[in-house]
Amino acid sequence: MKQWYEILFENYAEKYDQECFVQGTSGECDFIEEELNFNKTISILDIGCGTGRHIIELARRGYKVTGIDISESQLKRAQEKADAENLTIKIYKQDARLIKFNAEFDAVIMLCEGGFPLMETDEMNYTILSNAARAMKKSGKLIFTTLNGLFPLYNSVEKFCASESHGGATYRSNTFDLMTFRDHNITEITDDLGNSKTLECNERYYVPSEITWLLKSLGFKKVDIFGAKTGRFSREDRLTTANFEMLVIASKIYSL
């Protein structure tokens, strides 16, 4: 049986590109470039690349990029956008829990909850982190965003989602479970074909100490966590309870 995130992203590529939280691509890539010291000889893997917004922007800037995603419709749109600009990208339909890359990439990115932390169990989410760690060279860097577990303790997720403008999705009946740190909600969308869908969704929120422990268990030595602002990632933004997402930067050696 297909999970909610598989159904959500069927024929939901053009509408996805209209969502408010995907409008900060250029600024986010500015940050990625700075973190990678503007080294255009390196290779970058985007896990959960979706419609390719980050890998396409990075390809424009001269980087070697590879993206994987579970959604055929999103990958199709990514390829169409790249072809329209004669950009070279490598994209593959793959489940992030099953990828087998081994020490092939200088950097791995997972932004805007493209895979982690959407999975239905903590073990599956951990597998995605493990696969990301294995895909990296020892000298590599992992950059990802994830839902900030401190936010729902002090704020209403439902009010936050209602305050944002979306391309074709609405979110309601949010219930945050303190025992599992999962937000359960009803998501309603109209897809690119005009079909209406109502989905029972849930996403895992993480607190900083959990993320640090998980990454250190996978061999990362240095883990930095900041507040994530759409389009304006910065090491200057201290994580607070007001941040809906956190920005995580991890490396397997201390010098990075």
C-alpha positions as CSV (number, residue, x, y, z in Angstrom):
1,M,0.0,0.0,0.0
2,K,1.3,3.4,-0.9
3,Q,2.2,5.8,1.9
4,W,0.8,9.3,2.1
5,Y,3.9,11.0,0.9
6,E,3.9,8.8,-2.2
7,I,0.3,9.7,-3.0
8,L,0.9,13.3,-2.2
9,F,3.7,13.7,-4.8
10,E,1.9,11.8,-7.6
11,N,1.2,14.5,-10.3
12,Y,2.1,17.3,-7.8
13,A,5.2,18.9,-9.4
14,E,4.0,22.2,-10.9
15,K,1.8,23.0,-7.9
16,Y,4.7,22.0,-5.6
17,D,6.9,24.6,-7.3
18,Q,4.3,27.2,-6.2
19,E,4.6,26.4,-2.5
20,C,5.9,29.2,-0.4
21,F,8.5,27.1,1.3
22,V,10.3,26.4,-2.0
23,Q,10.8,30.0,-3.1
24,G,14.2,30.5,-1.4
25,T,16.4,28.3,-3.6
26,S,18.9,30.9,-4.7
27,G,19.7,32.1,-1.2
28,E,19.9,28.5,0.1
29,C,22.4,27.6,-2.7
30,D,24.4,30.7,-1.7
31,F,24.8,29.1,1.7
32,I,25.6,25.7,0.3
33,E,28.3,27.2,-1.9
34,E,29.9,29.0,1.0
35,E,29.9,25.8,3.1
36,L,31.6,24.0,0.3
37,N,34.2,26.7,-0.2
38,F,33.0,27.4,-3.7
39,N,34.9,24.3,-4.8
40,K,33.3,23.4,-8.2
41,T,35.4,20.2,-8.6
42,I,33.3,18.4,-5.9
43,S,30.3,16.1,-6.4
44,I,26.9,16.7,-4.7
45,L,24.1,14.3,-3.9
46,D,20.6,15.6,-3.2
47,I,18.5,13.1,-1.4
48,G,14.8,13.8,-2.0
49,C,15.6,16.3,-4.8
50,G,12.0,16.7,-5.8
51,T,11.6,19.0,-8.8
52,G,15.3,19.6,-8.8
53,R,15.3,23.2,-7.6
54,H,18.6,22.9,-5.7
55,I,20.5,20.7,-8.1
56,I,19.4,22.8,-11.1
57,E,20.6,26.0,-9.4
58,L,23.9,24.4,-8.4
59,A,24.3,23.0,-11.9
60,R,23.8,26.6,-13.2
61,R,26.7,27.6,-10.9
62,G,28.9,24.8,-12.4
63,Y,28.7,22.0,-9.8
64,K,28.4,18.3,-10.5
65,V,25.1,17.2,-9.2
66,T,23.1,14.0,-8.7
67,G,19.5,13.8,-7.4
68,I,17.3,11.0,-6.2
69,D,13.6,11.0,-5.4
70,I,10.8,8.5,-5.1
71,S,8.4,10.6,-7.2
72,E,8.4,10.1,-11.0
73,S,6.3,13.2,-11.7
74,Q,8.7,15.4,-9.7
75,L,11.8,13.9,-11.4
76,K,10.1,14.4,-14.8
77,R,9.7,18.1,-14.0
78,A,13.3,18.4,-12.8
79,Q,14.5,16.9,-16.1
80,E,12.3,19.2,-18.1
81,K,13.6,22.3,-16.3
82,A,17.2,21.2,-16.7
83,D,16.7,20.4,-20.4
84,A,15.1,23.9,-21.0
85,E,18.4,25.4,-19.8
86,N,20.7,22.8,-21.4
87,L,22.0,21.9,-17.9
88,T,23.6,18.5,-17.1
89,I,22.1,16.8,-14.1
90,K,21.9,13.1,-13.0
91,I,18.6,12.1,-11.5
92,Y,17.4,8.7,-10.5
93,K,14.1,7.3,-9.2
94,Q,15.2,5.8,-5.9
95,D,13.8,5.3,-2.4
96,A,16.1,7.1,0.1
97,R,15.9,4.0,2.4
98,L,17.4,1.8,-0.3
99,I,20.2,3.8,-1.9
100,K,23.6,2.0,-2.1
101,F,26.0,4.8,-2.8
102,N,29.3,4.2,-1.0
103,A,31.8,7.1,-0.4
104,E,31.0,8.6,-3.8
105,F,30.1,12.2,-2.9
106,D,31.9,15.2,-1.4
107,A,28.6,16.6,-0.1
108,V,25.1,15.4,0.6
109,I,22.1,17.7,0.9
110,M,18.6,16.9,2.1
111,L,16.5,20.1,2.2
112,C,12.9,20.9,2.8
113,E,12.0,17.4,4.2
114,G,12.6,15.7,0.9
115,G,12.8,12.3,2.6
116,F,13.9,12.6,6.2
117,P,11.8,12.9,8.4
118,L,8.7,11.9,6.4
119,M,9.0,8.1,7.0
120,E,6.5,6.2,9.1
121,T,9.0,4.9,11.7
122,D,12.0,6.3,13.4
123,E,14.0,3.3,12.1
124,M,13.3,4.3,8.5
125,N,14.3,7.9,9.2
126,Y,17.5,6.6,10.7
127,T,18.2,4.4,7.7
128,I,18.0,7.5,5.5
129,L,20.6,9.3,7.6
130,S,22.7,6.1,7.5
131,N,22.5,5.9,3.8
132,A,23.5,9.6,3.5
133,A,26.5,9.0,5.7
134,R,27.6,6.0,3.7
135,A,27.2,8.0,0.4
136,M,29.7,10.6,1.6
137,K,33.5,10.6,1.3
138,K,35.2,10.8,4.7
139,S,36.1,14.4,4.1
140,G,32.5,15.2,3.0
141,K,29.8,17.4,4.5
142,L,26.1,16.7,5.2
143,I,23.7,19.6,5.0
144,F,20.1,19.1,5.7
145,T,17.0,20.7,7.2
146,T,14.5,18.9,9.4
147,L,11.4,19.8,11.5
148,N,12.3,21.4,14.8
149,G,10.8,19.5,17.7
150,L,11.0,22.6,20.0
151,F,8.5,24.5,17.8
152,P,5.3,22.5,18.6
153,L,6.1,22.7,22.3
154,Y,5.5,26.5,22.2
155,N,3.6,27.1,19.0
156,S,0.6,25.8,17.1
157,V,1.6,23.9,14.0
158,E,-1.9,24.3,12.6
159,K,-1.8,28.1,13.0
160,F,1.7,28.2,11.4
161,C,0.6,26.2,8.4
162,A,-2.6,28.2,8.0
163,S,-0.6,31.5,8.0
164,E,1.6,30.3,5.1
165,S,0.5,30.6,1.5
166,H,0.6,27.4,-0.5
167,G,0.4,26.4,-4.2
168,G,-2.4,23.9,-3.8
169,A,-2.3,22.4,-0.3
170,T,-4.1,23.1,2.9
171,Y,-3.4,21.5,6.3
172,R,-5.9,21.0,9.2
173,S,-6.7,19.0,12.3
174,N,-3.1,19.0,13.4
175,T,-2.5,16.9,16.5
176,F,1.0,16.8,18.0
177,D,1.8,13.6,19.9
178,L,4.2,14.3,22.8
179,M,5.1,10.6,23.1
180,T,6.3,10.2,19.5
181,F,7.0,13.8,18.5
182,R,4.8,13.3,15.4
183,D,2.4,15.8,14.0
184,H,-0.7,14.1,12.6
185,N,-2.8,16.2,10.1
186,I,-5.2,16.2,7.3
187,T,-3.6,17.5,4.1
188,E,-5.9,18.5,1.2
189,I,-4.4,19.2,-2.3
190,T,-5.5,19.7,-5.8
191,D,-2.9,18.1,-8.0
192,D,-1.5,19.2,-11.4
193,L,-4.4,17.3,-13.2
194,G,-7.1,19.0,-11.1
195,N,-7.7,16.0,-8.9
196,S,-8.6,16.6,-5.3
197,K,-6.9,14.5,-2.6
198,T,-7.4,14.2,1.1
199,L,-4.6,12.5,2.9
200,E,-3.9,11.5,6.6
201,C,-0.3,12.5,7.1
202,N,2.2,12.5,9.9
203,E,5.7,13.9,10.1
204,R,8.4,13.3,12.8
205,Y,9.8,16.4,14.6
206,Y,13.3,16.1,16.2
207,V,15.0,18.0,19.0
208,P,18.6,19.0,18.6
209,S,20.0,16.5,21.1
210,E,18.4,13.7,19.1
211,I,19.8,14.8,15.8
212,T,23.3,15.2,17.4
213,W,23.1,11.7,18.9
214,L,21.9,10.1,15.7
215,L,24.6,11.6,13.6
216,K,27.4,10.9,16.1
217,S,26.2,7.2,16.1
218,L,26.9,7.3,12.4
219,G,30.4,8.5,12.7
220,F,30.0,12.3,12.4
221,K,32.4,14.1,14.6
222,K,31.2,17.7,14.2
223,V,27.5,18.6,14.3
224,D,26.3,22.2,14.1
225,I,22.6,23.1,14.4
226,F,21.0,26.4,13.6
227,G,17.6,27.9,12.9
228,A,16.5,27.5,9.3
229,K,15.0,30.4,7.5
230,T,13.6,29.9,4.0
231,G,16.1,31.3,1.5
232,R,18.4,32.7,4.2
233,F,20.4,29.9,5.7
234,S,23.0,31.2,8.1
235,R,25.4,30.1,10.8
236,E,24.4,33.3,12.6
237,D,20.8,32.1,13.3
238,R,20.7,30.5,16.7
239,L,18.0,27.8,16.9
240,T,15.0,28.9,19.0
241,T,11.5,27.7,19.7
242,A,10.3,30.1,17.0
243,N,12.1,28.2,14.2
244,F,9.8,25.7,12.4
245,E,12.9,24.0,10.9
246,M,16.4,23.5,12.0
247,L,19.5,23.6,9.8
248,V,22.0,20.8,10.4
249,I,25.6,20.8,9.1
250,A,27.7,17.7,9.9
251,S,31.1,16.4,9.0
252,K,33.1,13.2,9.8
253,I,36.3,15.1,10.6
254,Y,36.8,18.0,12.9
255,S,38.5,20.3,10.6
256,L,35.5,21.0,8.4
